[in-house]
Amino acid sequence: MLAMIHHRLEQISRFAVWVGGAALMLAAIMVTIDVTFRKAFALTMSGSDEYSGYVFAASTTWAYSYCLLHRANVRIDALYNMLPRKVTAILDVIGLILLHYFMSVMTYYAMIAFLDSWDKNSVSITTLATPQWIPQLFWVMGLCLFVVTVTFVTIYSVTALLQRNWDLVARIAGVPSISEVMEEETHGIDVMEASASKED
């Protein structure tokens, strides 16, 4: 049951990453056009820098869940790798609990900021006067998705810890091993090489 939920969250987070990536690509295209027109024709697209900032902030939060589920968050593991599996499993769970607490507080205040902007109809101090609740909505959505994800991963890890399943805790929340990192980085290369061989 927990494994199925984990897989479903991974699918949702992957979709969120693709949406965020597409939004970043569109923002990059918009900025490129703006810079080109400004250089070549002395014309400017008002607001490209403002909107690209909104897109960057929102798309970053939409990638948090994917990062957590794939254990891609940066951690200092010099001492960690020398500890017994039981100790590292306990440390992984403690780290998740602290992360859950921090992100819950952050999301709470982000929700307050969003609701305040909605209630007061706050706008940006630029010529576009963008209603602040619009970019904040997407920002908060990413944070809420991450809180749901980290809540589940914490429960899953604690369950595995209570079952003394150190390997499962490591697969859910541990620091990826060198072999796992290499497999992740080379994922799909064998398929591409096989396809190229068939074409030859």
N, CA and C atoms as an extended XYZ file, in Angstrom:
600
Properties=species:S:1:pos:R:3:atomname:S:1:resname:S:1:resid:I:1 pbc="F F F"
N         0.825       -1.202        0.000 N   MET     1
C         0.000        0.000        0.000 CA  MET     1
C         0.867        1.263        0.000 C   MET     1
N         1.830        1.307        0.944 N   LEU     2
C         2.715        2.467        1.029 CA  LEU     2
C         3.590        2.589       -0.215 C   LEU     2
N         4.034        1.445       -0.725 N   ALA     3
C         4.856        1.467       -1.936 CA  ALA     3
C         4.063        2.002       -3.122 C   ALA     3
N         2.777        1.665       -3.191 N   MET     4
C         1.927        2.141       -4.280 CA  MET     4
C         1.723        3.658       -4.192 C   MET     4
N         1.516        4.157       -2.972 N   ILE     5
C         1.360        5.598       -2.791 CA  ILE     5
C         2.651        6.317       -3.160 C   ILE     5
N         3.769        5.721       -2.772 N   HIS     6
C         5.081        6.290       -3.106 CA  HIS     6
C         5.242        6.408       -4.615 C   HIS     6
N         4.841        5.359       -5.320 N   HIS     7
C         4.934        5.364       -6.785 CA  HIS     7
C         4.011        6.416       -7.390 C   HIS     7
N         2.821        6.551       -6.853 N   ARG     8
C         1.873        7.530       -7.374 CA  ARG     8
C         2.382        8.961       -7.140 C   ARG     8
N         2.937        9.202       -5.968 N   LEU     9
C         3.510       10.521       -5.698 CA  LEU     9
C         4.682       10.813       -6.628 C   LEU     9
N         5.435        9.784       -6.950 N   GLU    10
C         6.551        9.957       -7.877 CA  GLU    10
C         6.041       10.369       -9.254 C   GLU    10
N         4.932        9.774       -9.691 N   GLN    11
C         4.336       10.143      -10.968 CA  GLN    11
C         3.846       11.592      -10.962 C   GLN    11
N         3.190       11.980       -9.871 N   ILE    12
C         2.691       13.348       -9.754 CA  ILE    12
C         3.845       14.340       -9.749 C   ILE    12
N         4.886       14.023       -8.983 N   SER    13
C         6.032       14.927       -8.898 CA  SER    13
C         6.763       15.030      -10.238 C   SER    13
N         6.797       13.927      -10.979 N   ARG    14
C         7.441       13.969      -12.305 CA  ARG    14
C         6.649       14.884      -13.246 C   ARG    14
N         5.323       14.814      -13.179 N   PHE    15
C         4.487       15.696      -13.990 CA  PHE    15
C         4.721       17.155      -13.599 C   PHE    15
N         4.820       17.408      -12.284 N   ALA    16
C         5.057       18.773      -11.802 CA  ALA    16
C         6.390       19.302      -12.295 C   ALA    16
N         7.404       18.445      -12.333 N   VAL    17
C         8.726       18.860      -12.829 CA  VAL    17
C         8.659       19.224      -14.300 C   VAL    17
N         7.922       18.427      -15.081 N   TRP    18
C         7.787       18.723      -16.509 CA  TRP    18
C         7.059       20.039      -16.739 C   TRP    18
N         6.011       20.279      -15.961 N   VAL    19
C         5.274       21.541      -16.084 CA  VAL    19
C         6.173       22.717      -15.706 C   VAL    19
N         6.894       22.583      -14.603 N   GLY    20
C         7.803       23.635      -14.177 CA  GLY    20
C         8.911       23.876      -15.188 C   GLY    20
N         9.432       22.790      -15.746 N   GLY    21
C        10.479       22.921      -16.760 CA  GLY    21
C         9.978       23.618      -18.015 C   GLY    21
N         8.753       23.276      -18.429 N   ALA    22
C         8.169       23.926      -19.609 CA  ALA    22
C         7.957       25.417      -19.352 C   ALA    22
N         7.519       25.750      -18.134 N   ALA    23
C         7.329       27.160      -17.787 CA  ALA    23
C         8.654       27.913      -17.799 C   ALA    23
N         9.709       27.283      -17.295 N   LEU    24
C        11.034       27.911      -17.325 CA  LEU    24
C        11.516       28.111      -18.753 C   LEU    24
N        11.234       27.119      -19.610 N   MET    25
C        11.631       27.239      -21.012 CA  MET    25
C        10.920       28.411      -21.690 C   MET    25
N         9.632       28.548      -21.435 N   LEU    26
C         8.875       29.673      -22.003 CA  LEU    26
C         9.391       31.010      -21.476 C   LEU    26
N         9.740       31.046      -20.186 N   ALA    27
C        10.285       32.275      -19.610 CA  ALA    27
C        11.627       32.619      -20.243 C   ALA    27
N        12.445       31.592      -20.485 N   ALA    28
C        13.741       31.824      -21.119 CA  ALA    28
C        13.578       32.348      -22.541 C   ALA    28
N        12.594       31.797      -23.261 N   ILE    29
C        12.326       32.271      -24.625 CA  ILE    29
C        11.868       33.727      -24.596 C   ILE    29
N        11.002       34.055      -23.641 N   MET    30
C        10.505       35.418      -23.520 CA  MET    30
C        11.637       36.394      -23.233 C   MET    30
N        12.546       36.026      -22.336 N   VAL    31
C        13.683       36.892      -22.006 CA  VAL    31
C        14.616       37.025      -23.205 C   VAL    31
N        14.826       35.927      -23.928 N   THR    32
C        15.688       35.961      -25.109 CA  THR    32
C        15.131       36.906      -26.163 C   THR    32
N        13.829       36.819      -26.408 N   ILE    33
C        13.187       37.719      -27.379 CA  ILE    33
C        13.309       39.167      -26.919 C   ILE    33
N        13.105       39.379      -25.633 N   ASP    34
C        13.199       40.734      -25.090 CA  ASP    34
C        14.594       41.316      -25.288 C   ASP    34
N        15.620       40.533      -24.955 N   VAL    35
C        17.003       40.998      -25.108 CA  VAL    35
C        17.336       41.242      -26.575 C   VAL    35
N        16.883       40.354      -27.451 N   THR    36
C        17.161       40.499      -28.890 CA  THR    36
C        16.515       41.763      -29.456 C   THR    36
N        15.245       41.974      -29.128 N   PHE    37
C        14.543       43.163      -29.617 CA  PHE    37
C        15.141       44.442      -29.041 C   PHE    37
N        15.573       44.361      -27.783 N   ARG    38
C        16.155       45.543      -27.156 CA  ARG    38
C        17.473       45.910      -27.831 C   ARG    38
N        18.251       44.889      -28.207 N   LYS    39
C        19.559       45.126      -28.842 CA  LYS    39
C        19.410       45.541      -30.296 C   LYS    39
N        18.496       44.887      -31.018 N   ALA    40
C        18.394       45.113      -32.461 CA  ALA    40
C        17.488       46.290      -32.826 C   ALA    40
N        16.391       46.455      -32.087 N   PHE    41
C        15.401       47.458      -32.483 CA  PHE    41
C        15.110       48.507      -31.400 C   PHE    41
N        15.847       48.439      -30.298 N   ALA    42
C        15.643       49.367      -29.186 CA  ALA    42
C        14.210       49.293      -28.648 C   ALA    42
N        13.621       48.096      -28.735 N   LEU    43
C        12.287       47.851      -28.190 CA  LEU    43
C        12.397       46.888      -27.011 C   LEU    43
N        11.462       46.955      -26.094 N   THR    44
C        11.500       46.069      -24.936 CA  THR    44
C        10.115       45.513      -24.621 C   THR    44
N        10.109       44.268      -24.151 N   MET    45
C         8.874       43.635      -23.684 CA  MET    45
C         8.765       43.906      -22.194 C   MET    45
N         7.932       44.809      -21.832 N   SER    46
C         7.811       45.179      -20.429 CA  SER    46
C         7.328       43.986      -19.600 C   SER    46
N         8.074       43.688      -18.549 N   GLY    47
C         7.652       42.644      -17.630 CA  GLY    47
C         8.301       41.294      -17.808 C   GLY    47
N         9.186       41.140      -18.793 N   SER    48
C         9.798       39.825      -18.992 CA  SER    48
C        10.638       39.422      -17.787 C   SER    48
N        11.345       40.383      -17.203 N   ASP    49
C        12.153       40.066      -16.020 CA  ASP    49
C        11.267       39.754      -14.819 C   ASP    49
N        10.161       40.476      -14.696 N   GLU    50
C         9.248       40.236      -13.576 CA  GLU    50
C         8.605       38.859      -13.674 C   GLU    50
N         8.079       38.527      -14.843 N   TYR    51
C         7.404       37.238      -15.007 CA  TYR    51
C         8.374       36.065      -14.912 C   TYR    51
N         9.582       36.255      -15.419 N   SER    52
C        10.567       35.170      -15.320 CA  SER    52
C        10.922       34.904      -13.860 C   SER    52
N        10.923       35.954      -13.039 N   GLY    53
C        11.162       35.760      -11.612 CA  GLY    53
C        10.045       34.976      -10.950 C   GLY    53
N         8.807       35.289      -11.318 N   TYR    54
C         7.669       34.542      -10.780 CA  TYR    54
C         7.751       33.070      -11.180 C   TYR    54
N         8.061       32.836      -12.449 N   VAL    55
C         8.135       31.461      -12.963 CA  VAL    55
C         9.243       30.688      -12.257 C   VAL    55
N        10.374       31.331      -12.056 N   PHE    56
C        11.499       30.656      -11.392 CA  PHE    56
C        11.128       30.269       -9.957 C   PHE    56
N        10.497       31.194       -9.231 N   ALA    57
C        10.118       30.917       -7.841 CA  ALA    57
C         9.114       29.774       -7.751 C   ALA    57
N         8.102       29.795       -8.627 N   ALA    58
C         7.064       28.760       -8.580 CA  ALA    58
C         7.594       27.409       -9.044 C   ALA    58
N         8.328       27.394      -10.164 N   SER    59
C         8.816       26.122      -10.707 CA  SER    59
C         9.815       25.456       -9.769 C   SER    59
N        10.539       26.260       -8.996 N   THR    60
C        11.469       25.687       -8.017 CA  THR    60
C        10.717       24.874       -6.973 C   THR    60
N         9.623       25.409       -6.445 N   THR    61
C         8.858       24.673       -5.434 CA  THR    61
C         8.198       23.438       -6.033 C   THR    61
N         7.843       23.487       -7.323 N   TRP    62
C         7.209       22.339       -7.970 CA  TRP    62
C         8.194       21.188       -8.162 C   TRP    62
N         9.491       21.476       -8.030 N   ALA    63
C        10.508       20.432       -8.193 CA  ALA    63
C        10.920       19.816       -6.861 C   ALA    63
N        10.495       20.392       -5.743 N   TYR    64
C        10.909       19.903       -4.433 CA  TYR    64
C        10.534       18.439       -4.215 C   TYR    64
N         9.298       18.075       -4.542 N   SER    65
C         8.828       16.706       -4.290 CA  SER    65
C         9.628       15.689       -5.087 C   SER    65
N         9.876       16.008       -6.360 N   TYR    66
C        10.663       15.100       -7.206 CA  TYR    66
C        12.063       14.921       -6.630 C   TYR    66
N        12.635       16.025       -6.179 N   CYS    67
C        13.975       15.990       -5.594 CA  CYS    67
C        14.007       15.094       -4.352 C   CYS    67
N        13.001       15.218       -3.501 N   LEU    68
C        12.955       14.406       -2.283 CA  LEU    68
C        12.765       12.936       -2.594 C   LEU    68
N        11.824       12.617       -3.478 N   LEU    69
C        11.534       11.224       -3.798 CA  LEU    69
C        12.700       10.531       -4.490 C   LEU    69
N        13.525       11.303       -5.197 N   HIS    70
C        14.696       10.739       -5.870 CA  HIS    70
C        15.972       10.940       -5.064 C   HIS    70
N        15.801       11.424       -3.820 N   ARG    71
C        16.914       11.630       -2.898 CA  ARG    71
C        18.032       12.454       -3.536 C   ARG    71
N        17.624       13.492       -4.244 N   ALA    72
C        18.593       14.325       -4.964 CA  ALA    72
C        19.003       15.570       -4.182 C   ALA    72
N        18.449       15.729       -2.973 N   ASN    73
C        18.824       16.885       -2.176 CA  ASN    73
C        20.261       16.740       -1.681 C   ASN    73
N        20.972       17.851       -1.624 N   VAL    74
C        22.384       17.842       -1.250 CA  VAL    74
C        22.533       17.596        0.245 C   VAL    74
N        23.406       16.644        0.604 N   ARG    75
C        23.680       16.362        2.009 CA  ARG    75
C        25.166       16.098        2.193 C   ARG    75
N        25.691       16.483        3.348 N   ILE    76
C        27.101       16.225        3.661 CA  ILE    76
C        27.194       14.828        4.254 C   ILE    76
N        27.841       13.913        3.524 N   ASP    77
C        27.813       12.504        3.914 CA  ASP    77
C        29.198       11.917        4.195 C   ASP    77
N        30.176       12.769        4.535 N   ALA    78
C        31.532       12.263        4.791 CA  ALA    78
C        31.544       11.287        5.963 C   ALA    78
N        30.918       11.664        7.072 N   LEU    79
C        30.854       10.793        8.245 CA  LEU    79
C        29.721        9.776        8.118 C   LEU    79
N        28.671       10.187        7.452 N   TYR    80
C        27.465        9.347        7.300 CA  TYR    80
C        27.802        7.978        6.711 C   TYR    80
N        28.643        7.952        5.685 N   ASN    81
C        28.952        6.694        4.989 CA  ASN    81
C        29.754        5.718        5.835 C   ASN    81
N        30.324        6.187        6.932 N   MET    82
C        31.129        5.300        7.781 CA  MET    82
C        30.339        4.727        8.950 C   MET    82
N        29.067        5.134        9.071 N   LEU    83
C        28.239        4.687       10.189 CA  LEU    83
C        27.496        3.395        9.856 C   LEU    83
N        27.093        2.618       10.868 N   PRO    84
C        26.297        1.395       10.638 CA  PRO    84
C        24.942        1.730       10.019 C   PRO    84
N        24.350        0.757        9.316 N   ARG    85
C        23.077        0.983        8.633 CA  ARG    85
C        21.977        1.409        9.596 C   ARG    85
N        21.981        0.835       10.795 N   LYS    86
C        20.961        1.181       11.777 CA  LYS    86
C        21.056        2.659       12.162 C   LYS    86
N        22.267        3.130       12.372 N   VAL    87
C        22.468        4.527       12.770 CA  VAL    87
C        22.086        5.468       11.633 C   VAL    87
N        22.487        5.122       10.417 N   THR    88
C        22.149        5.989        9.278 CA  THR    88
C        20.643        6.029        9.054 C   THR    88
N        19.975        4.899        9.300 N   ALA    89
C        18.514        4.864        9.151 CA  ALA    89
C        17.855        5.803       10.156 C   ALA    89
N        18.342        5.782       11.388 N   ILE    90
C        17.797        6.679       12.417 CA  ILE    90
C        18.052        8.135       12.038 C   ILE    90
N        19.256        8.424       11.561 N   LEU    91
C        19.588        9.793       11.152 CA  LEU    91
C        18.734       10.247        9.974 C   LEU    91
N        18.451        9.332        9.051 N   ASP    92
C        17.602        9.670        7.900 CA  ASP    92
C        16.205       10.069        8.358 C   ASP    92
N        15.655        9.319        9.296 N   VAL    93
C        14.312        9.616        9.801 CA  VAL    93
C        14.309       10.939       10.568 C   VAL    93
N        15.331       11.164       11.385 N   ILE    94
C        15.422       12.432       12.116 CA  ILE    94
C        15.507       13.602       11.145 C   ILE    94
N        16.303       13.434       10.081 N   GLY    95
C        16.415       14.479        9.065 CA  GLY    95
C        15.084       14.775        8.396 C   GLY    95
N        14.319       13.719        8.111 N   LEU    96
C        13.002       13.909        7.499 CA  LEU    96
C        12.042       14.634        8.434 C   LEU    96
N        12.084       14.280        9.712 N   ILE    97
C        11.196       14.931       10.683 CA  ILE    97
C        11.519       16.423       10.777 C   ILE    97
N        12.798       16.758       10.808 N   LEU    98
C        13.204       18.164       10.867 CA  LEU    98
C        12.820       18.897        9.586 C   LEU    98
N        13.006       18.230        8.452 N   LEU    99
C        12.617       18.832        7.178 CA  LEU    99
C        11.112       19.068        7.135 C   LEU    99
N        10.352       18.100        7.628 N   HIS   100
C         8.895       18.223        7.663 CA  HIS   100
C         8.472       19.410        8.520 C   HIS   100
N         9.109       19.565        9.676 N   TYR   101
C         8.790       20.685       10.559 CA  TYR   101
C         9.096       22.018        9.881 C   TYR   101
N        10.285       22.122        9.299 N   PHE   102
C        10.697       23.374        8.657 CA  PHE   102
C         9.768       23.749        7.515 C   PHE   102
N         9.454       22.767        6.639 N   MET   103
C         8.622       23.060        5.479 CA  MET   103
C         7.168       23.326        5.879 C   MET   103
N         6.706       22.710        6.961 N   SER   104
C         5.345       22.984        7.433 CA  SER   104
C         5.223       24.435        7.897 C   SER   104
N         6.230       24.897        8.628 N   VAL   105
C         6.226       26.293        9.090 CA  VAL   105
C         6.311       27.237        7.898 C   VAL   105
N         7.204       26.919        6.959 N   MET   106
C         7.375       27.773        5.785 CA  MET   106
C         6.089       27.844        4.961 C   MET   106
N         5.448       26.701        4.754 N   THR   107
C         4.216       26.659        3.974 CA  THR   107
C         3.089       27.391        4.687 C   THR   107
N         3.055       27.297        5.994 N   TYR   108
C         2.041       28.006        6.786 CA  TYR   108
C         2.134       29.513        6.548 C   TYR   108
N         3.335       30.052        6.632 N   TYR   109
C         3.508       31.488        6.430 CA  TYR   109
C         3.346       31.879        4.958 C   TYR   109
N         3.659       30.958        4.052 N   ALA   110
C         3.416       31.223        2.635 CA  ALA   110
C         1.919       31.327        2.368 C   ALA   110
N         1.139       30.463        3.024 N   MET   111
C        -0.313       30.532        2.898 CA  MET   111
C        -0.856       31.849        3.459 C   MET   111
N        -0.288       32.298        4.568 N   ILE   112
C        -0.706       33.574        5.142 CA  ILE   112
C        -0.422       34.714        4.165 C   ILE   112
N         0.765       34.677        3.541 N   ALA   113
C         1.121       35.718        2.570 CA  ALA   113
C         0.178       35.702        1.373 C   ALA   113
N        -0.153       34.495        0.905 N   PHE   114
C        -1.068       34.364       -0.233 CA  PHE   114
C        -2.460       34.893        0.105 C   PHE   114
N        -2.986       34.474        1.247 N   LEU   115
C        -4.329       34.911        1.650 CA  LEU   115
C        -4.367       36.413        1.919 C   LEU   115
N        -3.270       36.962        2.426 N   ASP   116
C        -3.197       38.396        2.664 CA  ASP   116
C        -3.213       39.161        1.340 C   ASP   116
N        -2.471       38.650        0.355 N   SER   117
C        -2.461       39.283       -0.963 CA  SER   117
C        -3.831       39.196       -1.626 C   SER   117
N        -4.495       38.063       -1.444 N   TRP   118
C        -5.841       37.880       -2.001 CA  TRP   118
C        -6.837       38.835       -1.342 C   TRP   118
N        -6.766       38.911       -0.024 N   ASP   119
C        -7.715       39.731        0.718 CA  ASP   119
C        -7.527       41.227        0.425 C   ASP   119
N        -6.288       41.656        0.341 N   LYS   120
C        -6.004       43.079        0.122 CA  LYS   120
C        -5.832       43.439       -1.349 C   LYS   120
N        -5.912       42.408       -2.217 N   ASN   121
C        -5.724       42.614       -3.659 CA  ASN   121
C        -4.408       43.343       -3.935 C   ASN   121
N        -3.339       42.855       -3.309 N   SER   122
C        -2.022       43.472       -3.475 CA  SER   122
C        -1.510       43.277       -4.893 C   SER   122
N        -0.824       44.300       -5.399 N   VAL   123
C        -0.245       44.244       -6.741 CA  VAL   123
C         1.239       44.560       -6.650 C   VAL   123
N         1.980       44.171       -7.694 N   SER   124
C         3.411       44.453       -7.724 CA  SER   124
C         3.645       45.952       -7.907 C   SER   124
N         4.827       46.403       -7.538 N   ILE   125
C         5.144       47.826       -7.630 CA  ILE   125
C         5.746       48.175       -8.990 C   ILE   125
N         5.450       47.358       -9.992 N   THR   126
C         5.926       47.610      -11.355 CA  THR   126
C         4.802       48.236      -12.171 C   THR   126
N         5.131       48.591      -13.422 N   THR   127
C         4.121       49.190      -14.298 CA  THR   127
C         3.019       48.201      -14.646 C   THR   127
N         3.308       46.904      -14.562 N   LEU   128
C         2.299       45.892      -14.890 CA  LEU   128
C         1.271       45.731      -13.769 C   LEU   128
N         1.664       46.094      -12.545 N   ALA   129
C         0.768       45.973      -11.392 CA  ALA   129
C         0.133       44.582      -11.318 C   ALA   129
N         0.979       43.564      -11.378 N   THR   130
C         0.507       42.178      -11.342 CA  THR   130
C        -0.107       41.848       -9.984 C   THR   130
N        -1.330       41.323       -9.948 N   PRO   131
C        -1.897       40.870       -8.661 CA  PRO   131
C        -1.003       39.802       -8.042 C   PRO   131
N        -0.520       40.048       -6.836 N   GLN   132
C         0.472       39.162       -6.233 CA  GLN   132
C        -0.064       37.781       -5.891 C   GLN   132
N        -1.375       37.654       -5.750 N   TRP   133
C        -1.915       36.345       -5.395 CA  TRP   133
C        -1.768       35.334       -6.532 C   TRP   133
N        -1.631       35.811       -7.772 N   ILE   134
C        -1.526       34.880       -8.904 CA  ILE   134
C        -0.202       34.113       -8.873 C   ILE   134
N         0.961       34.781       -8.863 N   PRO   135
C         2.201       33.992       -8.756 CA  PRO   135
C         2.337       33.277       -7.415 C   PRO   135
N         1.804       33.890       -6.358 N   GLN   136
C         1.892       33.252       -5.046 CA  GLN   136
C         1.061       31.975       -4.982 C   GLN   136
N        -0.009       31.913       -5.755 N   LEU   137
C        -0.839       30.706       -5.792 CA  LEU   137
C        -0.026       29.512       -6.278 C   LEU   137
N         0.695       29.686       -7.392 N   PHE   138
C         1.509       28.595       -7.936 CA  PHE   138
C         2.667       28.253       -7.003 C   PHE   138
N         3.209       29.276       -6.351 N   TRP   139
C         4.281       29.069       -5.375 CA  TRP   139
C         3.790       28.226       -4.204 C   TRP   139
N         2.629       28.559       -3.677 N   VAL   140
C         2.057       27.834       -2.541 CA  VAL   140
C         1.644       26.420       -2.946 C   VAL   140
N         1.152       26.250       -4.163 N   MET   141
C         0.780       24.913       -4.635 CA  MET   141
C         1.973       23.970       -4.606 C   MET   141
N         3.135       24.464       -5.047 N   GLY   142
C         4.343       23.645       -5.012 CA  GLY   142
C         4.756       23.302       -3.598 C   GLY   142
N         4.640       24.280       -2.705 N   LEU   143
C         4.981       24.036       -1.304 CA  LEU   143
C         4.030       23.025       -0.670 C   LEU   143
N         2.736       23.132       -0.973 N   CYS   144
C         1.746       22.188       -0.421 CA  CYS   144
C         1.997       20.774       -0.922 C   CYS   144
N         2.331       20.639       -2.194 N   LEU   145
C         2.659       19.321       -2.745 CA  LEU   145
C         3.863       18.736       -2.024 C   LEU   145
N         4.832       19.580       -1.738 N   PHE   146
C         6.024       19.083       -1.054 CA  PHE   146
C         5.712       18.667        0.378 C   PHE   146
N         4.883       19.429        1.074 N   VAL   147
C         4.518       19.072        2.451 CA  VAL   147
C         3.787       17.734        2.476 C   VAL   147
N         2.876       17.527        1.518 N   VAL   148
C         2.184       16.234        1.427 CA  VAL   148
C         3.195       15.115        1.184 C   VAL   148
N         4.138       15.369        0.291 N   THR   149
C         5.139       14.350       -0.044 CA  THR   149
C         6.048       14.041        1.133 C   THR   149
N         6.562       15.076        1.789 N   VAL   150
C         7.486       14.839        2.902 CA  VAL   150
C         6.754       14.220        4.091 C   VAL   150
N         5.461       14.524        4.241 N   THR   151
C         4.667       13.874        5.304 CA  THR   151
C         4.573       12.378        5.049 C   THR   151
N         4.256       12.018        3.804 N   PHE   152
C         4.154       10.597        3.462 CA  PHE   152
C         5.495        9.892        3.601 C   PHE   152
N         6.551       10.493        3.058 N   VAL   153
C         7.877        9.866        3.113 CA  VAL   153
C         8.327        9.676        4.560 C   VAL   153
N         7.992       10.634        5.420 N   THR   154
C         8.332       10.503        6.841 CA  THR   154
C         7.598        9.323        7.467 C   THR   154
N         6.295        9.220        7.197 N   ILE   155
C         5.506        8.094        7.723 CA  ILE   155
C         6.041        6.761        7.192 C   ILE   155
N         6.327        6.720        5.909 N   TYR   156
C         6.857        5.505        5.277 CA  TYR   156
C         8.188        5.099        5.907 C   TYR   156
N         9.062        6.089        6.132 N   SER   157
C        10.379        5.813        6.697 CA  SER   157
C        10.280        5.372        8.152 C   SER   157
N         9.413        6.014        8.925 N   VAL   158
C         9.231        5.634       10.322 CA  VAL   158
C         8.685        4.210       10.408 C   VAL   158
N         7.751        3.868        9.527 N   THR   159
C         7.208        2.503        9.482 CA  THR   159
C         8.307        1.490        9.195 C   THR   159
N         9.149        1.795        8.217 N   ALA   160
C        10.261        0.898        7.882 CA  ALA   160
C        11.260        0.810        9.037 C   ALA   160
N        11.474        1.926        9.722 N   LEU   161
C        12.404        1.935       10.857 CA  LEU   161
C        11.888        1.064       11.987 C   LEU   161
N        10.591        1.165       12.287 N   LEU   162
C        10.000        0.349       13.345 CA  LEU   162
C        10.037       -1.135       12.993 C   LEU   162
N        10.030       -1.436       11.694 N   GLN   163
C        10.131       -2.822       11.238 CA  GLN   163
C        11.589       -3.286       11.147 C   GLN   163
N        12.498       -2.379       11.508 N   ARG   164
C        13.947       -2.646       11.460 CA  ARG   164
C        14.412       -2.994       10.054 C   ARG   164
N        13.749       -2.408        9.088 N   ASN   165
C        14.105       -2.619        7.687 CA  ASN   165
C        15.029       -1.476        7.250 C   ASN   165
N        16.306       -1.600        7.602 N   TRP   166
C        17.253       -0.516        7.341 CA  TRP   166
C        17.430       -0.257        5.846 C   TRP   166
N        17.382       -1.312        5.046 N   ASP   167
C        17.558       -1.159        3.604 CA  ASP   167
C        16.427       -0.341        2.984 C   ASP   167
N        15.199       -0.573        3.463 N   LEU   168
C        14.062        0.165        2.934 CA  LEU   168
C        14.161        1.642        3.312 C   LEU   168
N        14.579        1.922        4.540 N   VAL   169
C        14.764        3.322        4.949 CA  VAL   169
C        15.792        3.987        4.051 C   VAL   169
N        16.861        3.264        3.752 N   ALA   170
C        17.911        3.815        2.885 CA  ALA   170
C        17.382        4.097        1.482 C   ALA   170
N        16.526        3.190        0.975 N   ARG   171
C        15.978        3.388       -0.372 CA  ARG   171
C        14.986        4.541       -0.414 C   ARG   171
N        14.325        4.806        0.698 N   ILE   172
C        13.324        5.874        0.743 CA  ILE   172
C        13.958        7.230        1.019 C   ILE   172
N        14.853        7.253        2.010 N   ALA   173
C        15.330        8.548        2.505 CA  ALA   173
C        16.834        8.657        2.658 C   ALA   173
N        17.555        7.589        2.369 N   GLY   174
C        18.994        7.607        2.587 CA  GLY   174
C        19.768        8.329        1.497 C   GLY   174
N        21.047        8.527        1.762 N   VAL   175
C        21.937        9.119        0.762 CA  VAL   175
C        22.226        8.064       -0.302 C   VAL   175
N        22.018        8.373       -1.577 N   PRO   176
C        22.267        7.380       -2.624 CA  PRO   176
C        23.727        6.933       -2.639 C   PRO   176
N        23.926        5.643       -2.864 N   SER   177
C        25.288        5.122       -2.965 CA  SER   177
C        25.895        5.518       -4.307 C   SER   177
N        27.187        5.307       -4.427 N   ILE   178
C        27.871        5.656       -5.676 CA  ILE   178
C        27.294        4.858       -6.839 C   ILE   178
N        27.008        3.575       -6.603 N   SER   179
C        26.450        2.739       -7.668 CA  SER   179
C        25.074        3.235       -8.097 C   SER   179
N        24.265        3.695       -7.130 N   GLU   180
C        22.933        4.218       -7.448 CA  GLU   180
C        23.029        5.515       -8.243 C   GLU   180
N        23.990        6.360       -7.880 N   VAL   181
C        24.188        7.609       -8.607 CA  VAL   181
C        24.626        7.334      -10.040 C   VAL   181
N        25.547        6.373      -10.207 N   MET   182
C        26.015        6.019      -11.544 CA  MET   182
C        24.885        5.450      -12.389 C   MET   182
N        24.040        4.613      -11.780 N   GLU   183
C        22.907        4.038      -12.507 CA  GLU   183
C        21.920        5.123      -12.927 C   GLU   183
N        21.694        6.102      -12.033 N   GLU   184
C        20.780        7.204      -12.335 CA  GLU   184
C        21.323        8.063      -13.469 C   GLU   184
N        22.644        8.328      -13.419 N   GLU   185
C        23.261        9.194      -14.422 CA  GLU   185
C        23.327        8.526      -15.790 C   GLU   185
N        23.464        7.204      -15.811 N   THR   186
C        23.603        6.486      -17.085 CA  THR   186
C        22.298        5.849      -17.529 C   THR   186
N        21.191        6.195      -16.860 N   HIS   187
C        19.898        5.594      -17.187 CA  HIS   187
C        19.519        5.903      -18.631 C   HIS   187
N        19.267        4.847      -19.396 N   GLY   188
C        18.840        5.028      -20.779 CA  GLY   188
C        19.970        4.986      -21.785 C   GLY   188
N        21.235        5.030      -21.315 N   ILE   189
C        22.357        5.043      -22.256 CA  ILE   189
C        22.443        3.720      -23.004 C   ILE   189
N        22.245        2.601      -22.292 N   ASP   190
C        22.295        1.288      -22.943 CA  ASP   190
C        21.232        1.176      -24.026 C   ASP   190
N        20.042        1.725      -23.761 N   VAL   191
C        18.957        1.671      -24.745 CA  VAL   191
C        19.330        2.479      -25.982 C   VAL   191
N        19.919        3.655      -25.776 N   MET   192
C        20.329        4.509      -26.889 CA  MET   192
C        21.428        3.845      -27.711 C   MET   192
N        22.379        3.192      -27.022 N   GLU   193
C        23.462        2.528      -27.738 CA  GLU   193
C        22.930        1.341      -28.551 C   GLU   193
N        21.960        0.612      -27.964 N   ALA   194
C        21.376       -0.533      -28.679 CA  ALA   194
C        20.630       -0.067      -29.909 C   ALA   194
N        19.902        1.054      -29.805 N   SER   195
C        19.166        1.597      -30.937 CA  SER   195
C        20.117        2.046      -32.033 C   SER   195
N        21.234        2.650      -31.616 N   ALA   196
C        22.215        3.111      -32.593 CA  ALA   196
C        22.861        1.929      -33.323 C   ALA   196
N        23.083        0.820      -32.591 N   SER   197
C        23.681       -0.369      -33.201 CA  SER   197
C        22.763       -0.984      -34.245 C   SER   197
N        21.450       -0.975      -33.976 N   LYS   198
C        20.482       -1.524      -34.919 CA  LYS   198
C        20.429       -0.690      -36.185 C   LYS   198
N        20.570        0.628      -36.033 N   GLU   199
C        20.515        1.511      -37.201 CA  GLU   199
C        21.742        1.308      -38.082 C   GLU   199
N        22.907        1.007      -37.430 N   ASP   200
C        24.127        0.750      -38.203 CA  ASP   200
C        24.006       -0.574      -38.949 C   ASP   200
